[in-house]
């Protein structure tokens, strides 16, 4: 038997194992990888941004960064999650972990995780801390750090497989830019400037809502109603949003909050003036009728999407008048009045938790507003088909340690509430932070 060189056998085996079995067309491989990079279209996630009141007119806007702590939690691995299904019904405090004491946050749901993004903030000592992003896994009950956003001040929405941010390097200095991040990527991709549509530039300002950039994910595009732009996260392209010929005639919507109902992006105010709606691509523009019972002089309301319809709750007197819009018809239905024990009713927060509408009163006006009122309309998602408005239940919630700037996020299975403040000048309890979740009953 011939003598065998062991080293030579190993070398031959390694060459055979690593050689491609067939000729490789590198161009074809590149094309396949490029195709995989295109995100698949799935059913749009129910993502409800922090819902502020729809205000008729906005006199001005100031962008300010807020305080955030410097502690961070870094976790590189992503564990599978069951979302909030492992939590019992009721209220639960969530350890805020690395989150700062600030009111300037964006909340979103990405897959089964809760995403919290903060703008650049300054501590009470004057130190500047950059913007940050974190994800909370409800099943594992732990935080992981996401790549830092590329802007100092920003607003964020979740898409099917990532995040889209519109922001600025300085809080009030320049025009906004936008960036995207897909789950698993090591960094954000800056897409460029978000140009204001000529009609909006001519009047000086677009929709401002609660003071931030009004951006809505439709399942196909991100509509920026502040700039009048349509952003495509998959390609990075920017198109103009379809706008009415007479933009000046819709300035009563400057302070309104944009809502995606599942079929239309809706913008309405509590007045006798018409609203607007767009399709998922921001190109099919429609005019909406004014809500019923709105005062001639106009007023304020909170708006939120519930099971494909838009619900508007007016701020008036000791009770909130409710109106429900079918954005496809389009037609309004009167939804009755919310009973409340407060002397002055001013619902400045509302969110949808599945088929439930949760509305909170005004905590600055007596009666600790650690109460919310929630009707369960799961048995009939069409309010117009009901013989009478749905019954309202009082939902007690745990008291917060302090009073500060609050943000809500409603999803199919939970209501997440964030409260925080770093402004020691206006709030003697600052800095502080508080995070909680309400899981609705299963029956």
C-alpha positions as CSV (number, residue, x, y, z in Angstrom):
1,X,0.0,0.0,0.0
2,X,1.3,3.4,-1.0
3,X,2.2,5.7,1.8
4,X,-0.4,8.4,2.4
5,X,0.5,11.9,3.4
6,X,-2.1,13.0,6.0
7,X,-1.5,16.7,5.5
8,X,-2.0,16.3,1.7
9,X,-5.3,14.4,2.3
10,X,-6.6,17.2,4.5
11,X,-5.6,19.9,2.0
12,X,-7.3,18.0,-0.9
13,X,-10.5,17.5,1.2
14,X,-10.7,21.2,2.1
15,X,-10.3,22.3,-1.5
16,X,-13.1,19.9,-2.5
17,X,-15.4,21.0,0.3
18,X,-15.1,24.7,-0.5
19,X,-15.2,24.5,-4.3
20,X,-18.6,25.4,-5.9
21,X,-20.3,22.3,-7.4
22,X,-21.5,24.3,-10.4
23,X,-20.3,27.5,-12.1
24,X,-21.5,30.6,-10.3
25,X,-23.2,33.5,-12.1
26,X,-22.3,36.4,-9.8
27,X,-24.7,38.8,-11.5
28,X,-27.6,36.3,-10.9
29,X,-26.7,35.9,-7.3
30,X,-26.7,39.7,-6.9
31,X,-30.1,40.0,-8.5
32,X,-31.5,37.3,-6.1
33,X,-30.1,39.1,-3.1
34,X,-31.5,42.4,-4.3
35,X,-34.9,40.8,-4.7
36,X,-34.8,39.5,-1.1
37,X,-34.1,42.9,0.1
38,X,-37.5,44.2,-0.9
39,X,-39.8,43.9,2.1
40,X,-42.9,41.6,1.7
41,X,-46.2,43.3,2.0
42,X,-48.2,42.0,4.9
43,X,-51.3,43.1,6.6
44,X,-50.5,46.6,8.1
45,X,-49.8,46.5,11.8
46,X,-52.2,48.3,14.0
47,X,-50.0,51.2,15.1
48,X,-51.6,54.1,16.8
49,X,-49.3,56.9,17.6
50,X,-49.7,59.0,20.6
51,X,-53.1,60.6,19.9
52,X,-53.4,64.3,20.7
53,X,-56.5,66.5,20.4
54,X,-57.5,67.7,16.9
55,X,-57.2,71.5,17.3
56,X,-58.6,73.9,14.8
57,X,-55.9,76.5,14.5
58,X,-52.2,76.6,15.6
59,X,-50.6,79.9,16.1
60,X,-47.1,78.7,16.2
61,X,-44.7,75.8,17.0
62,X,-41.5,75.5,19.0
63,X,-39.4,72.4,19.0
64,X,-37.6,71.6,22.2
65,X,-35.5,68.6,23.2
66,X,-36.1,67.1,26.6
67,X,-34.1,65.4,29.3
68,X,-33.0,61.8,29.0
69,X,-30.8,59.7,31.2
70,X,-27.4,58.3,30.0
71,X,-27.9,54.7,31.1
72,X,-28.3,52.1,28.4
73,X,-29.0,48.4,28.0
74,X,-27.5,46.7,25.0
75,X,-28.7,43.3,23.9
76,X,-27.7,42.0,20.5
77,X,-29.7,38.8,20.2
78,X,-33.4,38.9,19.3
79,X,-35.5,36.3,21.0
80,X,-38.9,35.2,19.7
81,X,-41.8,36.9,21.5
82,X,-45.4,36.1,22.2
83,X,-46.3,39.8,22.6
84,X,-48.6,40.7,25.5
85,X,-50.4,37.3,25.4
86,X,-48.4,36.2,28.5
87,X,-49.7,39.1,30.6
88,X,-52.8,38.8,32.7
89,X,-55.7,41.3,32.1
90,X,-55.4,44.5,34.0
91,X,-52.8,47.2,34.7
92,X,-49.1,46.4,35.1
93,X,-46.1,48.6,35.7
94,X,-43.2,48.1,33.3
95,X,-39.6,48.7,34.5
96,X,-38.5,51.6,32.2
97,X,-35.0,50.2,32.3
98,X,-32.8,52.4,30.0
99,X,-35.5,54.9,29.1
100,X,-34.9,58.6,30.1
101,X,-37.0,60.9,32.1
102,X,-38.5,62.8,29.1
103,X,-41.9,63.6,27.6
104,X,-40.5,63.8,24.0
105,X,-41.0,60.2,22.9
106,X,-42.5,58.2,20.0
107,X,-44.2,54.9,20.8
108,X,-44.8,52.2,18.2
109,X,-45.4,48.5,17.9
110,X,-43.1,46.6,15.7
111,X,-44.0,42.9,15.4
112,X,-44.5,41.8,19.0
113,X,-42.2,44.4,20.5
114,X,-42.8,47.8,22.0
115,X,-40.5,50.4,20.4
116,X,-39.6,53.7,22.3
117,X,-37.7,56.4,20.5
118,X,-36.6,59.6,22.3
119,X,-35.3,62.9,20.8
120,X,-32.1,64.5,21.9
121,X,-32.5,65.8,25.5
122,X,-30.7,67.9,28.1
123,X,-30.3,66.8,31.7
124,X,-31.0,69.1,34.6
125,X,-27.2,69.7,34.8
126,X,-27.1,70.9,31.2
127,X,-25.5,67.8,29.7
128,X,-26.8,66.9,26.2
129,X,-27.7,63.3,25.5
130,X,-28.3,62.1,21.9
131,X,-31.5,60.6,20.6
132,X,-32.0,56.9,21.3
133,X,-34.2,53.9,20.5
134,X,-35.1,50.8,22.4
135,X,-37.3,47.8,22.0
136,X,-39.2,45.9,24.8
137,X,-40.0,42.3,24.5
138,X,-43.2,41.7,26.5
139,X,-42.7,37.9,26.7
140,X,-39.1,38.1,27.9
141,X,-39.8,41.3,29.8
142,X,-36.5,42.8,28.8
143,X,-35.1,45.8,26.8
144,X,-32.6,45.8,24.0
145,X,-31.0,48.9,22.4
146,X,-31.7,49.7,18.7
147,X,-29.4,51.7,16.5
148,X,-29.4,55.4,17.4
149,X,-31.5,57.6,15.2
150,X,-29.7,60.0,12.9
151,X,-31.6,63.1,14.0
152,X,-31.7,65.2,17.1
153,X,-35.5,65.8,17.1
154,X,-37.7,63.3,15.3
155,X,-41.1,61.6,15.0
156,X,-41.3,57.9,14.2
157,X,-43.8,55.4,12.8
158,X,-43.5,51.7,12.5
159,X,-43.9,49.9,9.1
160,X,-44.3,46.2,8.4
161,X,-40.7,45.4,9.1
162,X,-39.0,48.5,10.5
163,X,-39.2,52.2,11.4
164,X,-39.4,55.5,9.5
165,X,-38.2,58.7,11.1
166,X,-38.7,62.3,10.0
167,X,-36.5,64.8,11.9
168,X,-33.9,67.5,12.1
169,X,-30.3,67.8,13.2
170,X,-31.3,70.9,15.2
171,X,-34.7,71.3,16.9
172,X,-35.9,74.4,15.0
173,X,-33.3,75.3,12.4
174,X,-33.7,73.5,9.1
175,X,-36.1,71.6,6.9
176,X,-36.7,68.0,7.9
177,X,-35.0,64.9,6.5
178,X,-36.1,61.3,6.7
179,X,-34.5,57.9,7.4
180,X,-35.4,54.3,7.5
181,X,-34.4,51.3,9.7
182,X,-35.3,47.7,9.0
183,X,-35.2,45.0,11.7
184,X,-31.8,43.5,12.0
185,X,-29.9,46.3,10.3
186,X,-26.9,47.8,12.2
187,X,-27.8,51.4,11.4
188,X,-30.4,53.7,10.0
189,X,-30.4,54.7,6.3
190,X,-30.7,58.5,5.8
191,X,-32.9,59.0,2.7
192,X,-32.5,62.8,2.3
193,X,-34.7,65.9,2.6
194,X,-38.4,65.9,2.8
195,X,-39.4,68.8,0.6
196,X,-42.5,70.8,1.3
197,X,-45.1,70.7,-1.4
198,X,-45.3,74.1,-3.2
199,X,-48.8,74.7,-2.0
200,X,-47.8,74.1,1.6
201,X,-44.7,76.2,1.2
202,X,-46.8,79.1,0.0
203,X,-49.0,79.1,3.1
204,X,-46.0,78.6,5.4
205,X,-47.0,75.5,7.3
206,X,-48.7,72.1,6.9
207,X,-50.6,70.0,9.4
208,X,-48.9,70.2,12.9
209,X,-51.3,68.2,15.1
210,X,-49.8,68.0,18.5
211,X,-46.8,70.0,17.5
212,X,-44.8,67.2,15.8
213,X,-44.4,66.0,12.3
214,X,-47.7,64.4,11.1
215,X,-46.6,61.1,9.6
216,X,-48.9,58.1,9.0
217,X,-48.0,54.6,7.8
218,X,-50.7,53.2,5.5
219,X,-49.2,49.8,4.8
220,X,-47.8,51.1,1.5
221,X,-46.4,54.5,2.1
222,X,-45.7,57.0,4.8
223,X,-47.8,60.1,4.3
224,X,-46.2,63.3,5.7
225,X,-49.1,65.7,6.0
226,X,-46.8,68.4,7.5
227,X,-44.7,68.7,4.4
228,X,-47.2,67.4,1.9
229,X,-45.0,64.4,0.9
230,X,-45.3,60.7,0.3
231,X,-42.4,58.6,1.4
232,X,-41.7,55.1,0.1
233,X,-39.5,53.2,2.6
234,X,-38.8,50.3,0.2
235,X,-37.3,52.5,-2.5
236,X,-36.4,55.8,-0.8
237,X,-38.4,57.7,-3.3
238,X,-40.4,60.9,-2.3
239,X,-43.6,62.0,-4.2
240,X,-45.9,64.9,-3.6
241,X,-49.1,64.3,-1.6
242,X,-52.3,65.1,-3.4
243,X,-53.6,68.4,-2.1
244,X,-56.8,70.4,-2.6
245,X,-56.6,73.2,-5.2
246,X,-57.4,75.7,-2.5
247,X,-55.1,74.8,0.4
248,X,-56.0,78.0,2.2
249,X,-59.6,76.8,2.5
250,X,-58.5,74.0,4.7
251,X,-56.3,75.9,7.2
252,X,-58.8,74.9,9.9
253,X,-57.1,71.5,9.7
254,X,-53.6,72.8,10.6
255,X,-53.9,71.5,14.1
256,X,-55.6,68.2,13.4
257,X,-54.2,64.8,14.0
258,X,-53.9,62.4,11.0
259,X,-55.4,58.9,11.5
260,X,-55.1,55.8,9.3
261,X,-58.3,53.8,9.5
262,X,-57.2,50.8,7.5
263,X,-58.6,52.1,4.2
264,X,-58.1,55.9,4.3
265,X,-55.8,58.4,6.0
266,X,-58.3,60.9,7.6
267,X,-57.8,64.5,8.7
268,X,-60.9,66.2,10.3
269,X,-61.5,69.0,12.8
270,X,-64.5,69.5,15.1
271,X,-66.1,72.2,13.1
272,X,-68.7,72.7,10.3
273,X,-65.8,72.7,7.8
274,X,-65.0,69.7,5.6
275,X,-62.2,67.2,6.3
276,X,-59.9,65.4,3.9
277,X,-58.9,61.8,3.3
278,X,-56.3,59.9,1.2
279,X,-55.8,56.4,-0.1
280,X,-52.8,54.3,0.9
281,X,-50.5,55.9,-1.7
282,X,-51.5,59.5,-0.9
283,X,-52.7,60.2,-4.5
284,X,-56.5,59.7,-4.3
285,X,-57.8,62.8,-2.4
286,X,-61.4,63.0,-1.1
287,X,-63.3,65.7,0.8
288,X,-65.2,64.6,3.9
289,X,-68.4,66.0,5.4
290,X,-68.2,68.0,8.6
291,X,-69.0,66.0,11.8
292,X,-72.6,66.3,13.2
293,X,-73.4,68.6,16.1
294,X,-70.1,70.6,15.7
295,X,-70.4,74.2,16.8
296,X,-70.4,76.9,14.2
297,X,-67.4,78.6,15.9
298,X,-65.5,75.4,15.9
299,X,-64.1,73.4,18.8
300,X,-61.6,70.7,19.7
301,X,-61.8,66.9,19.6
302,X,-59.7,63.8,20.0
303,X,-59.7,61.4,17.0
304,X,-58.8,57.8,16.8
305,X,-59.4,54.8,14.4
306,X,-61.5,52.0,15.8
307,X,-62.1,48.9,13.7
308,X,-61.9,50.7,10.4
309,X,-63.9,53.8,11.5
310,X,-62.8,57.1,12.8
311,X,-64.2,58.2,16.2
312,X,-64.1,61.8,17.2
313,X,-64.7,62.9,20.8
314,X,-65.5,66.5,21.3
315,X,-64.2,68.6,24.2
316,X,-67.2,70.4,25.5
317,X,-68.9,71.0,28.8
318,X,-69.2,68.1,31.3
319,X,-69.5,65.4,28.7
320,X,-67.8,64.4,25.5
321,X,-70.0,64.2,22.4
322,X,-69.0,61.3,20.1
323,X,-69.3,61.1,16.3
324,X,-68.3,58.1,14.2
325,X,-67.1,58.4,10.6
326,X,-67.2,55.7,7.9
327,X,-64.4,57.0,5.7
328,X,-65.4,55.0,2.7
329,X,-69.1,56.1,2.5
330,X,-68.2,58.8,3.7
331,X,-70.8,59.5,6.4
332,X,-71.0,60.4,10.1
333,X,-73.1,58.7,12.8
334,X,-73.8,60.3,16.1
335,X,-72.3,58.3,18.9
336,X,-74.0,59.8,22.0
337,X,-72.2,61.4,25.0
338,X,-69.6,59.9,27.3
339,X,-70.7,60.1,30.9
340,X,-68.1,61.7,33.2
341,X,-67.9,62.9,36.8
342,X,-65.6,65.8,36.0
343,X,-67.0,69.3,36.0
344,X,-65.1,70.1,32.8
345,X,-64.6,67.5,30.1
346,X,-61.5,67.8,28.0
347,X,-60.4,64.5,26.5
348,X,-57.0,65.1,25.2
349,X,-56.0,61.5,24.8
350,X,-57.7,58.6,23.1
351,X,-56.6,55.2,21.8
352,X,-58.1,52.1,20.3
353,X,-57.4,48.8,22.0
354,X,-58.8,46.2,19.6
355,X,-62.5,47.1,19.3
356,X,-62.4,49.2,22.5
357,X,-62.2,53.0,22.5
358,X,-60.3,54.4,25.5
359,X,-60.7,58.1,26.3
360,X,-59.1,60.0,29.2
361,X,-60.4,63.2,30.8
362,X,-58.5,66.2,31.8
363,X,-56.3,65.7,34.9
364,X,-55.6,69.4,35.3
365,X,-59.3,70.1,36.0
366,X,-60.0,68.4,39.3
367,X,-61.0,64.7,39.5
368,X,-57.7,62.9,39.2
369,X,-57.6,61.9,35.6
370,X,-56.2,58.5,36.5
371,X,-59.4,57.3,35.0
372,X,-60.3,56.4,31.5
373,X,-63.7,55.4,30.0
374,X,-63.9,52.5,27.6
375,X,-66.8,51.1,25.6
376,X,-66.5,47.5,24.3
377,X,-68.0,47.5,20.8
378,X,-66.5,44.2,19.8
379,X,-70.0,42.8,19.2
380,X,-70.8,45.3,16.6
381,X,-68.0,47.2,14.8
382,X,-70.6,49.2,12.8
383,X,-71.8,51.9,15.3
384,X,-74.4,53.0,12.8
385,X,-76.1,49.6,13.1
386,X,-76.6,49.9,16.8
387,X,-80.0,50.8,18.2
388,X,-78.4,53.1,20.7
389,X,-74.8,54.2,21.5
390,X,-72.6,51.6,23.1
391,X,-72.5,51.4,26.9
392,X,-69.5,53.1,28.5
393,X,-67.6,51.5,31.4
394,X,-65.3,53.3,33.8
395,X,-61.8,52.0,33.7
396,X,-59.8,52.8,36.9
397,X,-56.1,53.0,36.4
398,X,-53.2,53.0,38.9
399,X,-52.0,56.5,40.0
400,X,-48.8,57.7,38.6
401,X,-46.0,58.8,40.9
402,X,-46.0,62.3,39.5
403,X,-47.7,64.5,36.9
404,X,-45.9,64.9,33.6
405,X,-46.1,64.7,29.8
406,X,-48.0,61.6,28.8
407,X,-48.1,59.5,25.6
408,X,-50.4,56.6,24.7
409,X,-50.1,53.7,22.3
410,X,-53.1,51.5,21.5
411,X,-52.7,48.2,19.8
412,X,-54.9,45.2,19.2
413,X,-54.2,43.7,22.6
414,X,-52.8,46.5,24.9
415,X,-52.7,50.1,25.9
416,X,-49.2,51.4,26.7
417,X,-49.0,54.6,28.7
418,X,-45.7,56.5,29.1
419,X,-45.4,59.5,31.4
420,X,-42.2,61.4,31.9
421,X,-40.7,64.9,32.4
422,X,-37.3,66.4,32.7
423,X,-38.3,70.1,32.9
424,X,-37.4,71.0,36.4
425,X,-38.4,74.6,35.8
426,X,-42.1,73.8,35.1
427,X,-42.5,70.6,37.0
428,X,-41.1,70.4,40.6
429,X,-41.4,66.6,40.4
430,X,-39.1,66.3,37.4
431,X,-37.1,64.4,36.4
432,X,-39.1,61.3,36.5
433,X,-40.4,58.4,34.3
434,X,-43.3,55.9,34.4
435,X,-44.3,53.2,32.0
436,X,-47.4,50.9,32.3
437,X,-49.6,48.7,30.2
438,X,-53.3,47.8,30.4
439,X,-54.3,44.4,29.1
440,X,-58.1,44.2,28.2
441,X,-60.2,41.3,29.5
442,X,-60.6,38.3,27.3
443,X,-64.3,38.0,27.6
